Amino acid sequence: MMPDRAVAAEGKNSLSVRSGIIESVWRPGSHVDVDDAKDAMRAVEQISGGIPLPMLSEMTDVEITAAARYEFARTTGVLAIAVLGSSAVDRVVAAAMSRHTHYPHAFFTSRNDALTWLTDVTKSTN
């Protein structure tokens, strides 16, 4: 049985699945390194039961190392990622993460817009 919630990266990241979408929330002010990224991806695998799902990743005011961005981009555990942030810096971090992804990836400042995009992208890939 898959867990309802998971915590990763020494408590910096909490994950849940709602309506078939993984919701990943990073604690504002967090510094995410490659070990944090690997732990978060293990948590994604655990919470999704190994079935790739779309993900909403809330990353407001989160610093991510280049190695961690690369690790996130390598994942095969998601169908698409909508990054939710609130600033120009968040947008730059999201853009840097999308350079090496093999799945749809977009940045949003509106949760509703992000969820709509994920739903549309998921429908078009099925």
VENCORZI-V264319 format. One record per backbone hydrogen bond with DSSP energy under -0.5 kcal/mol. CO is the residue of the C=O (numbers start at 1). NH is the residue of the N-H. Records with the same first field share a line. If there is no record, write none. Layout:
CO: NH + NH
This chain:
4: 17
6: 15
8: 11 + 13
9: 12
12: 27
13: 8
14: 25
15: 6
16: 23
18: 21
20: 54
21: 18
22: 24 + 56
23: 16 + 25
24: 26 + 58
25: 14
27: 30
30: 32 + 63
31: 33
32: 65
33: 37
34: 38
35: 39
36: 40
37: 41
38: 42
39: 43
40: 44
41: 45
42: 46
43: 47
44: 48
45: 49 + 50
46: 49
48: 51
50: 52
53: 79
54: 22
55: 57 + 82
56: 24 + 58
57: 59 + 84
58: 26
59: 62
61: 29
63: 32
65: 69
66: 70
67: 71
68: 72
69: 73
70: 74
71: 75
72: 75
73: 102
77: 53
79: 104
80: 55
81: 83 + 106
82: 57 + 84
83: 85 + 108
84: 59
87: 91
88: 92
89: 93
90: 94
91: 95
92: 96
93: 97
94: 98
95: 99
96: 99
97: 100
98: 101
104: 81
106: 83
108: 85
110: 114
111: 115
112: 116
113: 117
114: 118
115: 119
116: 120
117: 121
118: 122
119: 123
120: 124
121: 125
122: 126
123: 126
